[in-house]
Amino acid sequence: MIILATKKVFTDEEYFRLSEIVYQDKTLNAKKFDISLENGSKRSWKVVAKLNDRPTNTQAFAVVPQEKGKDGKLHYNYDNMVFTYRGSKEIWDIIRTDTINVFAGSKARTSLDRKSKNAFQVSKDWTDTVLKKYKPSNPTSSGHSLGAGLSHYNSVIHDFSATTFAGPNVYRLLPEKYQKKVREGYYDKSIVDYTHNDDMIGNYEQMGAPLIGSQYVAKRNTVDVGLKGVFGAIPGHYNETFEGCFSADGAMELKIDTEGIIRVAQDIDRVLHELQQAKSDLEHIEEDHKKKSQKIRNKLDDRTGLGGRYSELTSWNVDDVLTELSTRYQNGTYCYYDPEEFERYYQKNLATQKQLKAFQAELIEAAKTFREKDTQLGNWIAANSKGW
C-alpha cells in the first residue's frame, strides 16, 4: 500500500484559480490576494515566497490559505502551503524551456547565464529553500501548461500532491530513481492533471514516456481562442477553456461520452458470445474425444475376444496399456488430456461472463443516468432561461 507524503486539501477549482492567477505580474508581486469561486465563495491567500528568475524566465509563488482555527479566528495556515508555478508566457519560454526541456526531453541548460541551468533546476532549488524555511506539514502544488510540468517535477522530487491543468509530460527530465517510481505507479493518486482532447501540449507524452501520475479529459466549454489555437493544434490548452466547467463542490467536471459508453456496453455482447463459443467448442472437443476413446476400447475388446487377432491377451492387459497411455480414467472413459484443466477453464469462463454481464449492466445504467441528468439540465435551462 502506497502512503502519500501529503494530501490534496483544496478543490480542483481552487488549484485552477491559483494556476491561473500566477500568470498575473500584479498578483505574483502582491502580498495578499482573494480568489472568488464559481459557487460564490471566496478565500484569502498570503504570498510567503515568490520566484522570479530572469535568466530562465521562471516564475512561481508559495501561498498559504486563510482558514478558521480552533479558536474560531481566521489564521493563515502555513501547513497547507501551495506551490504554484507559472506556465509559458513569453516567446523565450516557448523557444527555450518548452522546446528544449519539455518537448525534446533534454536536461540541457536553457539559462542566459551560467549560474542557472534550466527552469526545472531553478524551481527545484527555490522549492527546496522555501520548504526548509517554513517546514509546511502538508504542502501541495499546482500549475498550468509549463507550470503543470514544473509542478509535476517538484511534486515528484519533494513527494507532495499536485492538481494541475494541461500539463505536458516531463518524465525524461526526472532522475532515474524517480522515473522508476513513476513506472511503478507511485504517483498515480497523488498527481492529477486535467486536459482537453483538442490540446496537443496537454496530451504530449514526451515520445511515449510513461505518464507521471494520472490524467483525465475534462469538460470543455465552447470558448473560441482564435489564432492562439495554432490552426487547431492547441485550442483547448488555454485557461479560459476550463472556465465554467467545475461542479458546485469545486470538482473538475469530466468529459462523458454517453454514446461511447453504450457502444462499449454493446461490444461486450460480442465478447460474451466469443466466450460462450469458446466454451462450446471445447465441450464438443471433449465429447468427440470421449467417443473416439470409447471406440478404441471397443475395437481392442473385439480383437482380444475369442477368435480375435490378439485373443491371447485379456481385457486386463488392454486396461494396463490404456492406463499407461492415458492421463486419467474418468466416468468409464480413458482420457488422453487433463479433464481438470478443462473444468478449470469452464469455471473461469463462466465467472468472466458473469463479471462482464454485471459490468455491462453498470455501464448501461451509468449511460442512462448521464442522459437523464443531461435531459433534466436541458429542460431546466429551457424553462428558466427566458429573459436571460
C-alpha positions as CSV (number, residue, x, y, z in Angstrom):
1,M,0.0,0.0,0.0
2,I,1.4,3.4,-1.0
3,I,1.2,6.1,1.7
4,L,1.4,9.6,0.2
5,A,3.5,12.2,1.9
6,T,0.9,14.9,1.6
7,K,-2.8,15.0,0.7
8,K,-4.9,17.3,-1.5
9,V,-6.8,19.7,0.7
10,F,-8.3,22.2,-1.7
11,T,-10.8,21.8,-4.5
12,D,-9.9,21.4,-8.2
13,E,-11.3,24.9,-8.8
14,E,-9.1,26.5,-6.1
15,Y,-6.0,24.9,-7.6
16,F,-7.1,26.0,-11.0
17,R,-7.6,29.6,-9.8
18,L,-4.1,29.6,-8.3
19,S,-2.6,28.3,-11.5
20,E,-4.5,31.0,-13.4
21,I,-3.7,34.0,-11.2
22,V,0.1,33.2,-11.0
23,Y,0.3,34.5,-14.6
24,Q,-0.6,38.0,-13.4
25,D,2.5,40.0,-12.5
26,K,0.4,42.1,-10.2
27,T,-0.7,39.1,-8.2
28,L,2.8,37.5,-8.3
29,N,4.2,40.6,-6.7
30,A,1.3,41.1,-4.2
31,K,1.5,40.2,-0.5
32,K,-2.1,39.0,-0.3
33,F,-5.0,38.4,-2.7
34,D,-8.5,36.9,-2.8
35,I,-9.9,34.2,-5.0
36,S,-13.6,34.0,-5.9
37,L,-15.1,30.7,-6.9
38,E,-18.0,29.8,-9.3
39,N,-20.2,29.0,-6.3
40,G,-19.9,32.5,-4.9
41,S,-17.4,31.6,-2.1
42,K,-14.2,33.4,-1.6
43,R,-10.8,32.7,0.1
44,S,-7.9,34.9,1.0
45,W,-4.3,33.9,0.4
46,K,-1.0,35.2,1.6
47,V,2.1,35.1,-0.6
48,V,5.0,33.9,1.6
49,A,7.6,33.4,-1.1
50,K,8.0,34.1,-4.8
51,L,10.3,33.1,-7.6
52,N,11.3,35.3,-10.5
53,D,14.4,34.1,-12.2
54,R,15.0,36.2,-15.2
55,P,17.8,34.2,-16.8
56,T,15.4,31.2,-17.2
57,N,12.2,33.3,-17.0
58,T,10.9,31.1,-14.3
59,Q,8.1,32.4,-12.0
60,A,6.2,30.8,-9.1
61,F,4.8,31.7,-5.7
62,A,4.2,29.8,-2.5
63,V,0.9,30.8,-0.8
64,V,-0.9,29.9,2.4
65,P,-4.7,30.0,2.8
66,Q,-6.7,31.9,5.4
67,E,-8.6,29.4,7.5
68,K,-10.6,29.4,10.7
69,G,-8.6,28.0,13.6
70,K,-9.8,26.0,16.6
71,D,-10.2,29.3,18.4
72,G,-12.8,30.4,15.8
73,K,-10.5,33.1,14.5
74,L,-9.0,33.4,11.0
75,H,-5.4,32.5,10.6
76,Y,-3.0,31.8,7.7
77,N,-2.3,28.1,7.7
78,Y,1.3,27.6,6.7
79,D,1.0,23.8,6.9
80,N,-1.3,23.8,3.8
81,M,1.1,25.8,1.7
82,V,0.6,25.6,-2.1
83,F,3.4,25.9,-4.6
84,T,2.1,27.3,-7.8
85,Y,4.3,27.5,-10.9
86,R,3.7,29.8,-13.9
87,G,3.4,28.4,-17.4
88,S,4.8,29.8,-20.6
89,K,4.0,33.5,-21.0
90,E,6.7,34.9,-23.2
91,I,8.2,33.8,-26.5
92,W,11.5,32.8,-24.8
93,D,9.7,30.3,-22.6
94,I,8.5,28.5,-25.7
95,I,11.8,28.7,-27.6
96,R,14.0,27.6,-24.7
97,T,12.2,25.7,-21.9
98,D,9.2,24.3,-23.8
99,T,11.2,23.2,-26.9
100,I,14.5,22.1,-25.3
101,N,13.5,20.7,-21.9
102,V,9.9,19.6,-22.3
103,F,9.4,18.5,-25.9
104,A,13.0,17.3,-26.5
105,G,13.2,15.8,-23.0
106,S,16.6,17.3,-22.6
107,K,18.1,18.4,-19.3
108,A,20.4,21.0,-21.1
109,R,21.0,24.5,-19.8
110,T,18.5,27.0,-21.2
111,S,19.6,29.9,-19.0
112,L,21.1,33.0,-20.5
113,D,23.8,32.9,-17.9
114,R,25.9,30.1,-16.4
115,K,24.5,30.4,-12.8
116,S,21.2,28.8,-13.7
117,K,20.8,25.6,-15.6
118,N,17.1,25.5,-16.6
119,A,13.7,26.2,-15.3
120,F,13.3,22.8,-13.7
121,Q,16.5,23.1,-11.7
122,V,15.8,26.7,-10.7
123,S,12.3,25.8,-9.5
124,K,13.6,22.8,-7.5
125,D,16.3,24.9,-5.8
126,W,13.7,27.5,-4.9
127,T,11.2,24.9,-3.6
128,D,13.9,23.4,-1.5
129,T,14.6,26.7,0.1
130,V,11.0,27.5,0.9
131,L,10.4,24.1,2.3
132,K,13.4,24.3,4.6
133,K,12.4,27.8,5.8
134,Y,8.7,27.2,6.6
135,K,8.6,23.4,7.0
136,P,4.9,23.0,6.0
137,S,3.5,19.7,7.1
138,N,1.2,19.3,4.1
139,P,2.4,21.2,1.0
140,T,0.7,20.7,-2.4
141,S,1.2,22.2,-5.8
142,S,-0.5,23.4,-9.0
143,G,0.2,24.9,-12.3
144,H,-1.0,25.2,-15.9
145,S,0.9,24.2,-19.1
146,L,4.7,24.5,-18.4
147,G,3.7,25.4,-14.8
148,A,2.0,22.0,-14.6
149,G,5.2,20.4,-15.8
150,L,7.2,22.2,-13.1
151,S,4.6,21.2,-10.6
152,H,4.8,17.5,-11.6
153,Y,8.6,17.7,-11.4
154,N,8.8,19.3,-8.0
155,S,5.9,17.1,-6.6
156,V,7.8,14.0,-7.6
157,I,11.1,15.3,-6.2
158,H,9.6,16.5,-2.9
159,D,6.8,13.9,-2.7
160,F,3.7,16.0,-2.4
161,S,0.3,16.1,-4.0
162,A,-0.4,18.1,-7.2
163,T,-3.5,19.1,-9.1
164,T,-2.7,20.6,-12.5
165,F,-4.1,21.6,-15.9
166,A,-3.0,21.0,-19.4
167,G,0.4,19.7,-18.3
168,P,2.9,18.1,-20.7
169,N,4.8,15.0,-19.7
170,V,8.2,15.8,-18.2
171,Y,9.2,12.2,-17.3
172,R,12.5,12.2,-19.1
173,L,13.7,15.2,-17.0
174,L,13.4,13.2,-13.8
175,P,16.4,11.3,-12.3
176,E,16.2,7.6,-12.9
177,K,15.2,6.7,-9.3
178,Y,12.1,8.8,-9.7
179,Q,11.4,7.5,-13.2
180,K,11.3,4.0,-11.6
181,K,8.7,5.2,-9.1
182,V,6.6,6.7,-11.9
183,R,6.7,3.3,-13.8
184,E,5.6,1.6,-10.6
185,G,2.6,3.9,-10.3
186,Y,3.7,5.5,-7.1
187,Y,2.3,8.9,-8.1
188,D,-1.0,7.7,-9.7
189,K,-3.2,9.0,-6.9
190,S,-1.1,12.0,-5.7
191,I,-0.5,13.8,-9.1
192,V,-3.6,14.5,-11.2
193,D,-3.7,16.5,-14.4
194,Y,-6.8,17.7,-16.3
195,T,-6.6,18.3,-20.1
196,H,-8.7,18.6,-23.2
197,N,-8.8,16.4,-26.3
198,D,-8.0,19.4,-28.5
199,D,-4.7,20.2,-26.8
200,M,-1.5,18.8,-28.2
201,I,0.5,20.2,-25.3
202,G,-1.7,18.8,-22.6
203,N,-1.6,15.4,-24.4
204,Y,2.1,15.4,-25.1
205,E,3.6,12.2,-23.9
206,Q,7.3,13.0,-24.5
207,M,7.7,10.4,-27.2
208,G,5.9,7.5,-25.5
209,A,7.3,8.1,-22.0
210,P,5.3,6.8,-19.0
211,L,2.8,9.3,-17.7
212,I,3.5,11.0,-14.3
213,G,0.5,10.4,-12.1
214,S,-3.0,10.3,-13.7
215,Q,-4.5,12.4,-16.4
216,Y,-8.2,13.0,-17.1
217,V,-10.0,14.6,-20.0
218,A,-12.0,17.5,-18.6
219,K,-15.2,19.0,-19.8
220,R,-14.6,21.8,-22.3
221,N,-16.5,25.0,-22.7
222,T,-17.2,26.5,-26.2
223,V,-14.7,29.3,-25.9
224,D,-13.0,30.1,-29.2
225,V,-9.4,31.1,-28.6
226,G,-8.9,32.2,-32.3
227,L,-5.4,32.3,-33.6
228,K,-4.0,31.2,-30.3
229,G,-5.3,27.7,-31.2
230,V,-2.5,27.4,-33.7
231,F,-4.7,26.1,-36.5
232,G,-6.4,23.5,-34.3
233,A,-3.4,22.2,-32.6
234,I,-4.0,23.6,-29.1
235,P,-7.4,25.4,-28.9
236,G,-8.2,23.6,-25.7
237,H,-4.9,24.4,-24.0
238,Y,-5.7,27.8,-22.5
239,N,-7.1,28.6,-19.1
240,E,-10.2,30.2,-20.4
241,T,-11.3,26.8,-21.9
242,F,-11.7,25.4,-18.4
243,E,-13.9,28.2,-17.2
244,G,-17.4,27.2,-16.1
245,C,-16.5,23.5,-16.0
246,F,-16.5,23.0,-12.3
247,S,-19.3,21.5,-10.2
248,A,-20.9,23.2,-7.2
249,D,-18.4,21.5,-4.9
250,G,-15.4,22.7,-6.9
251,A,-14.6,19.4,-8.6
252,M,-13.5,19.4,-12.2
253,E,-16.2,18.0,-14.4
254,L,-15.0,15.3,-16.8
255,K,-16.0,14.8,-20.4
256,I,-18.5,12.0,-20.6
257,D,-19.4,10.4,-23.9
258,T,-22.7,8.6,-23.2
259,E,-22.9,7.2,-26.7
260,G,-19.4,5.8,-26.4
261,I,-20.3,4.1,-23.1
262,I,-23.3,2.5,-24.8
263,R,-21.1,1.3,-27.7
264,V,-18.7,-0.3,-25.2
265,A,-21.6,-2.0,-23.4
266,Q,-22.9,-3.3,-26.7
267,D,-19.5,-4.6,-27.7
268,I,-19.5,-6.7,-24.5
269,D,-22.2,-8.8,-26.2
270,R,-19.7,-9.8,-28.8
271,V,-17.1,-10.7,-26.2
272,L,-19.7,-12.7,-24.3
273,H,-20.6,-14.5,-27.5
274,E,-17.0,-15.4,-28.1
275,L,-16.5,-16.7,-24.6
276,Q,-19.6,-18.8,-24.9
277,Q,-18.5,-20.1,-28.3
278,A,-15.0,-21.0,-26.9
279,K,-16.6,-23.0,-24.1
280,S,-19.0,-24.7,-26.5
281,D,-16.1,-25.6,-28.9
282,L,-14.1,-27.2,-26.0
283,E,-17.2,-29.1,-24.9
284,H,-17.6,-30.5,-28.4
285,I,-13.9,-31.4,-28.5
286,E,-14.2,-33.2,-25.1
287,E,-17.3,-35.1,-26.3
288,D,-15.6,-36.1,-29.5
289,H,-12.6,-37.3,-27.6
290,K,-14.7,-39.5,-25.3
291,K,-16.4,-41.1,-28.3
292,K,-13.1,-41.8,-30.1
293,S,-11.6,-43.1,-26.8
294,Q,-14.5,-45.5,-26.4
295,K,-14.3,-46.6,-30.0
296,I,-10.6,-47.5,-29.4
297,R,-11.6,-49.5,-26.4
298,N,-14.4,-51.3,-28.2
299,K,-12.1,-52.1,-31.1
300,L,-9.5,-53.6,-28.7
301,D,-12.1,-55.6,-26.9
302,D,-13.1,-57.1,-30.2
303,R,-9.6,-58.1,-31.1
304,T,-8.8,-59.6,-27.8
305,G,-12.0,-61.6,-27.7
306,L,-12.5,-65.2,-28.8
307,G,-11.2,-65.6,-32.4
308,G,-9.7,-62.1,-32.4
309,R,-6.2,-61.2,-33.6
310,Y,-5.0,-60.7,-30.0
311,S,-7.1,-63.4,-28.3
312,E,-4.1,-64.4,-26.2
313,L,-4.4,-61.1,-24.3
314,T,-7.0,-60.4,-21.7
315,S,-9.0,-57.3,-21.1
316,W,-6.8,-56.6,-18.1
317,N,-3.8,-56.4,-20.4
318,V,-5.7,-53.9,-22.5
319,D,-6.5,-51.9,-19.4
320,D,-2.9,-51.8,-18.4
321,V,-1.7,-50.5,-21.7
322,L,-4.5,-47.9,-21.9
323,T,-3.9,-46.8,-18.4
324,E,-0.2,-46.3,-19.2
325,L,-1.0,-44.2,-22.3
326,S,-3.8,-42.1,-20.9
327,T,-3.7,-39.3,-18.3
328,R,-6.8,-40.2,-16.4
329,Y,-9.7,-42.7,-16.3
330,Q,-13.0,-40.9,-15.7
331,N,-16.6,-41.9,-16.0
332,G,-15.8,-45.1,-17.8
333,T,-13.5,-43.4,-20.4
334,Y,-9.8,-43.2,-20.8
335,C,-8.8,-39.6,-21.2
336,Y,-5.7,-38.6,-23.2
337,Y,-5.9,-35.0,-21.9
338,D,-6.3,-33.4,-18.4
339,P,-10.1,-33.0,-17.8
340,E,-9.4,-31.0,-14.7
341,E,-7.7,-28.3,-16.8
342,F,-10.8,-28.2,-19.0
343,E,-13.0,-27.9,-15.9
344,R,-10.9,-25.1,-14.5
345,Y,-11.3,-23.3,-17.8
346,Y,-15.1,-23.8,-17.8
347,Q,-15.3,-22.3,-14.3
348,K,-13.1,-19.3,-15.2
349,N,-15.0,-18.8,-18.4
350,L,-18.4,-18.7,-16.6
351,A,-17.0,-16.4,-13.9
352,T,-15.7,-14.0,-16.6
353,Q,-19.1,-14.0,-18.3
354,K,-20.8,-13.2,-15.1
355,Q,-18.4,-10.3,-14.3
356,L,-18.8,-8.9,-17.8
357,K,-22.6,-9.1,-17.6
358,A,-22.5,-7.2,-14.3
359,F,-20.1,-4.6,-15.8
360,Q,-22.3,-4.3,-18.8
361,A,-25.4,-3.6,-16.7
362,E,-23.4,-1.0,-14.7
363,L,-22.3,0.8,-17.9
364,I,-25.8,0.9,-19.3
365,E,-27.2,2.2,-16.1
366,A,-24.4,4.9,-15.9
367,A,-25.1,6.0,-19.5
368,K,-28.9,6.2,-18.7
369,T,-28.1,8.3,-15.6
370,F,-25.9,10.7,-17.6
371,R,-28.5,11.0,-20.3
372,E,-31.2,11.7,-17.7
373,K,-29.2,14.4,-16.0
374,D,-28.4,16.0,-19.4
375,T,-32.1,16.0,-20.2
376,Q,-33.1,17.4,-16.8
377,L,-30.5,20.1,-17.1
378,G,-31.7,20.9,-20.7
379,N,-35.3,21.1,-19.5
380,W,-34.3,23.3,-16.6
381,I,-32.4,25.7,-18.8
382,A,-35.3,25.8,-21.3
383,A,-37.8,26.6,-18.6
384,N,-35.6,29.1,-16.7
385,S,-33.6,30.9,-19.4
386,K,-36.3,33.1,-20.7
387,G,-35.2,36.7,-20.5
388,W,-31.5,35.9,-20.0
